[in-house]
Amino acid sequence: MPALTFRIDIPLVPESALGNALHFIDLLRSANLLARLRLGNQAPRMDWRLLDADGRPLPALPDPWAHYMAAGGPDGPAQALFIPSFLAADIPAIRQVVARHPALVRQIGIAVDAGQKLLTMGDGAWLAAASGRLHGHTASLPWFYMAGFARDFPGITLVPGRDWSDDGPWLSGALPHNLVDLAIALVRHAFGEELARACATVMAPDHQRAQAALQANAQQHIPATRDSTLARAIAWMEAHLEEPYSLERLAQAASVSTRTLLRHFQAELAQSPLDYLHALRCARAKVMLEVTLESVPSIAVACGYADPAAFRRIFVRHVGMPPAEYRKRHALRAPRRRWRVDVAG
């Protein structure tokens, strides 16, 4: 039976506060990790898509933004819509943003009509309210927006002193720290109270818990994390990255048979040890391309590839572009021909 998937669409406009969206995705990723730790391969998961104002998926972006693009399997209908706050100097500027994006306002109305959960952060509530679908509901906003919002949308109730609200189809947060509250509430809505409580334990600040953990660790009541087959194998690969790959040597280092090692990698990482090694090598190659002036063949050797052509093929498969193109986009040092040495006369 396939694991349950809950999809969230995140439309962005030029004025969107990108940090809101990226932080929210980090929280969704943390919820997925926690669910898998507790429930294994059958754990439910959050998927997300970044969309433009017309509802079209954003084009692929290079690293590090690529990690925040669409997650999960094939596209399907979304169950929620997250509207981050946007960058506007004052309330008249907020109203101008809303007026510039009627397609997004319509998209929000369609989502509410379809029964999707709607999440807004800060002044993103203006876009949601402009859809005309939230009359009679309650929202949370920063105090300095309340008077202007109440004039624009008198049919929506604002509650002073409450940083976030969960009112039927609408989850609204006033300030950036409420992203955690929205994420936990969304997990509760999608997957139930048990997983939401687990997320709250991990995501919500708890100074007493932190102090107790430090005291217990200092008194050696919390043992070190137990060694594992996967951890031993990965540690050995990281220490022998440039050496020729040998499944037998890797299994010996992990103290298991080759068959058991393959089973662990497939069950826990859904890939082979060789694929994982290629990813480690490509990560090293990316760093060397960014910060050194070494040639591509030299970098290939430093990353365990005697054949530069094979290195290029593997790098393209894992990174999406050839090494030379990656260096052109991401190098932190200018090529030698651009260096200039001033010699005092």
Secondary structure, DSSP 4 states (H G I P E B T S, - for coil): -PPPEEEEEEE--TTB-HHHHHHHHHHHHHHHHHHHHHHGGG--EEEEEEE-TTSPBPPP--TTGGGGS--SSS----SEEEE--B--SSHHHHHHHHHH-HHHHHHHHHHHHTT-EEEEEGGGHHHHHTTS--TT-EE---HHHHHHHHHH-TTSEE-TT-SEEEETTEEEESSGGGHHHHHHHHHHHHH-HHHHHHHHHHHS--HHHHHHHHHHHHTT-SPPPPP-HHHHHHHHHHHTTTSPP-HHHHHHHHTS-HHHHHHHHHHHHSS-HHHHHHHHHHHHHHHHHHH----HHHHHHHTT-S-HHHHHHHHHHHHSS-HHHHHHHH-SS--GGG-------
